[in-house]
């Protein structure tokens, strides 16, 4: 039995890698400590429903702020991921269990109990499952919709690269409000950052969502500070717009442990502001680009702005 709290067992494929020094965080990466009643209540609802969150598994720096407001991003399909991205702190390996058929119901119960207006649901990669977990995602969306019809649903999915292309239709047919799939980094860094993925496959996945159902908002994000240059980030923005992506997020990469990909540098708040300006200029409906931006950070407020921006653009045509 693996103990996922022990780093060598959590990431067996990274155990023999040389250590990358972890640079001191600059003053602009400041986070709130996880304390307070709201935080405790969110934690207790997650435990009660036996749910895993990406907030904890990925060691997200925003957990204090988000959980104190009841915003937790639930991670379905287990806590072990079949990929081994070099930036990610989710445990890796062969998942010990099949998909839990009761999980969609538990997610729906937790969303109702938290009283969320907007929920973000993500997952590990399950390349061991024939449809990559597409049906499980669809069941989870439907369960939340039934239980909380006024809650808007955002999903952050894997790339389903090992499954038949048609599985995407199963997820889209369940009609999430936002379909998010992160490109994570610029194409030139894929071999070292996201070795199991393909840049153009991910881009095409986002484009296909829009082709299948243009009413669904599409969203994608990258981390910066991994070694990319500005020109490559501009190229990613153009590629996303060519794939009709509505919402782009850009955040600073933080290195979870010495065995993970090194932080190349801390991008300054001024550079983030400049990325944000460039992205608005390229025509995204919504942009979030700050050092602490994560896909699900302030997702509810951002969704309200995304929807308002679409209506405004439609009205101006
Ligand atoms: S930003 Fe997202 S992953 Fe991080 S704590 Fe908030 S909801 Fe969780």
Boltz pocket constraint, residues with backbone or C-beta under 6 A from the ligand:
constraints:
  - pocket:
      binder: B
      contacts: [[A, 54], [A, 55], [A, 56], [A, 60], [A, 61], [A, 62], [A, 63], [A, 64], [A, 66], [A, 67], [A, 71], [A, 72], [A, 73], [A, 292], [A, 294], [A, 295], [A, 296], [A, 297], [A, 298]]
      max_distance: 6.0
